[in-house]
């Protein structure tokens, strides 16, 4: 793949084979970032998928302890008509059932998180093809199928995020904006790792093959992870 001049300039002093400590790696990612905007620290975990599991069935949620206040997440709620006002007051951006289902079927998916009450799940089962590949299908494991709409909407508005493993066995998470100080980003990464451990029900040493960090725009670095 042909790389742009800015990317090539950014890696002049970068050894892609070097393995960094977590603190060193975060500092290096900040150096490698070449975007005109404040980039995000991305965590890419190559995990060991249990033989009795499909990689795409590995899912979870996490909430970062430190953020830049970027909670501009758009939430859609599938619910009965009598709960629409409650969902709107709680902060949902799009609510409904029939029209929302038709919009999604037509490819109009203008939201970041989808939440549904258990009562409407049979009605939106037809949306698996549209929402599934995007990781947006409401799921009890991620807490997005719930009767407690108010609390769930509040959690996602305050930074709760979903993640899922891809077919190749890699999990991608956002660990915070690069303008956050390194000490706080380290805590964020620990939370991300713990969330993946929980999803796999195994400690880091048994759950991870490799761990990389990268900016939104820029090269990645290999991490020798440790909680110390």
Buried (B, 14 or more C-beta within 10 A) or exposed (E): EEEEEEBEEBBEEBEEEEEBBBBBBBBBBBBBBBEEEBBBBBBBBEBEBBEEEEBBEBBBBBEBEBBEEEEEBEBBBBBEEEBBEBBBEBBBBBBBBEEBBEBBEEEEBEBBBBBBBEEBBEBBEEBEEBBEEEBBBBBEBBBBBBEEBBEBBEBBBEBBBBBBBEEEBBBBBBBBBBEBEBEBBBBBBBBBBBBBBEBBEBEBEEBBEEBBBBBBBBBBBBBEBEEE
